Amino acid sequence: MSIKSKKSDKSSNLRIFLFVLLVKIQQILKIFIDRFKPSMEAFWDSHYITGVWDDLRKIEQVPLYSILTGYFKFFKKGGSILDVGCGEGVFLERLDPKSYSKYVGVDISQEAINRAGIKKNKNIFFIREDVYNFKTTETFDAIIFSEMLYYLDMNKILNFMNKYENYLKKDGIFIVSMINNKNTETIRKMLEKVYPILDKTEINNITKHSWICEVFLPSKQLKL
């Protein structure tokens, strides 16, 4: 064997060794990152523990919840509610107890569900579950998405809504609120192409908070 051939073999073996080493390093890094990165539940728990969402009970939020609860009372008074991403149940707190027959709140944060749990009774239920994974055999008169859709993967929102449409009664409604900015405008346009709008309200207050609330019919209504 020539000296040149031996050098070529050594170079090839070195490349193979470096490739295998790189793969092993990537595998070790992935294990390390997966082990130490916070879970989504821990992420949202920390927001409640540190008081990030305490502002939801301040005066500047009153116009938002007044519109949301007003829409429900106007369109579906006495009906059942599924509140997706319910947090501590602030939407429920703003509702007249006589205005609904059943309330189910779903949230990924155990901390939020624990806090909301004090409100439970025979008609009020809270479920700790990732909203992507939540399943039910029930259908509801209204499904609430209050300030939560823009936390989802933009590319998954329509599939997400389609899944929850299965949990709406035939004459049910989606009530959606989102802070008013360029990102949420993109989401709204996506929704408005698929779901018929019953009503839409823009809210602005003295503190320069701005939201848009919309009431949508199921997408199947477009085919009627």
N, C-alpha and C positions, 0 to 999 in steps of 0.2 A: 504494500500500500504506500502511495506517495505521501510526502509531508503535507502537500497541498490538500489531499483527501482527508488526512487526519484533522487538519485545521477546520475543514468544512464540517466534519462530524461533530467536533467540539462546539462549533458555533451553533449548529442545529440543536444539539443537546441543551446548550445554554438557553436558547430561545424557548424550547419546550419547558425547561425548568422555570424560567421567568414567567411564562404564561400560566403554568400551574400555580406558582406562588401568588400571582396577581388574583387568580380566581379564589384561592384560599383566603387571601386578605379581604376581598370583597364579601365573601361569605361570613367571615368573622365580624366585619364592620356592620353588616346587616343584622346579625344576631345582637350585637351590642346596641345598635340604634333601636331595634324593636324592643329590647329589654328595658331601656331607660327612657324612651320617649313617652310622654304622658298619653294615656288613653283619652278618647273624646269625652268619656264620662268624667274623668279626672279634670280635664280642661274646663268643662262647664261647671263642675262642682266648685272649682276654685273661684269662678266668677261669682257664684252665690255666696260663698264663704267670705270673700273679700268685699262684698257689698257693691259689686259692679252694677247689679240690676236694681239696687234700692231706688234709683231714679224713677222707676216705673210707677211708683206711688206718689210722685211729686205733682204739683199743680199743672206743670206744662204738659203732662200726659192726659189730663182730663178730657180735652177735646177729642183725642184719638179714641179713647175708650167709650166716650159718649156716642161717637159715630158708630163704632163697632157694635155696641150693645143695642143702639137704636135701630140699626139695620136688622139685627136678629129679631128684635121685638116687632118691627114693622112687617117683615116678610114671613117669620116663622114662630110667632109667639105661641108658647105652649109646646113647642117641639123639642126634639133631642139634639144634643150638641156633641161634636167631637172636636176638641181643642188640641191641635197638633203643635208640639213645641210649647206646651202650656206653662212651663216654668213653675212658679209658685202659685199659679192660679189667679193672677191679677184680673184677667178677663172675667173669671167667675165672680170675684169680689164685687165687680161693677154691675153685675146682673141682678135684677129683681128676682128673688128666689121663686116667685110665683110665675115667672115668665117662661120657664122651661120645665120639661117633664123629666129629662135625664141629662146629665153632664158627664162626659168622659174626657179626662186630660191625659195626654201622653208626653213624656219628656225623657231624654237620655240621662239627665242628672238625678242621681239618687238624693243629693242634698235638696234639690228643688222639690222633689216628690215628698220627701220627709216633711218639709215645711208646709207643703200644700195639704198633706194628709190630715191635718187637724180640721179641715173643712169637710171631710168625708161623711156621708150619711147614706141612707138607702137609695138615694137618687144621684149621688155624686161619687165618682170613682177616679182614682189616679193610678196610672200604670207607668212603671219605669221600663222604658224600652227605647231603643234607637228608632227614630221615626222612619228610617229606611226599612227596618225589619218588622215593624208593627203589622199585625194581621188581626182581623176580626171577622166574624160572621154576621155582625150587626150592620144595619144601615142607619143613617142619621139624617135629620132634616137639614142640619147646617154643619159644615165643617169649617173651622176657623184656622186661618194661617196668619197669625198676627206677628209681624216683624220676624219671620223665620225663613222665608223662602230664599232670601239673598245669602243665607249661610250655607246653602246647598251648592253642589257642583252645578254650574250653569248648564252643562250638557245633559244633566240628568233630571232637570226640573220638570219637563213635560212628561217623561215616563213616571216620575214621582206623582204628579197630579193625576195622571191616568190611573195609577194604582188606587189612589184615594177616591177617585170617582166611583169605583166599585163599592165604596162604603157610603155613598150618597143614596138616599131614596130617589125615586124617579123624578119627583118634583123638588128635590133638594137643591141647596145652594152652597157655593163656596163664598166665604167672606174673607177677603184678603187685604191686609194692610202692609205697606212698605214705606220706609223712609224715602223721601223724594230726592233722588240723585241720578246720575247718568247710568250707573250700573243697574239700578232697579227699573229705570225706564226701559232698558233692554228686556228685562224679565217681563214687565207689563205688556210690552208689544208682543212678546211670544205668547203670553196667555190670551191676549185679546184676539189673536188670530185663530185661536182654537175654541175659546169659550164665549158664548153670548153674554153681553154685559146687561145686567138689570139696572145698575146705577153705579155712579162714580163720584167721589167727593175728594177735593183737595183741601187739606187742613194746614193753615199757617197761624202761628201764634206770636206773641210779642217777644218771645225768647228766640225767635227765628227757627224753631223746630218746624219741619214741614213733612207731611205724609200724604199719601194718596190711598184711599180705601175704595175697594171695588167689590161689587157683588156679581158673581158669575153663575150662570146656569150650567148644567152638565154639557159636555161637548156634543153629546148625542142629540141635543135639542137643535143643533144646526141642521140635522138631517130630516127634521120633521117638516 
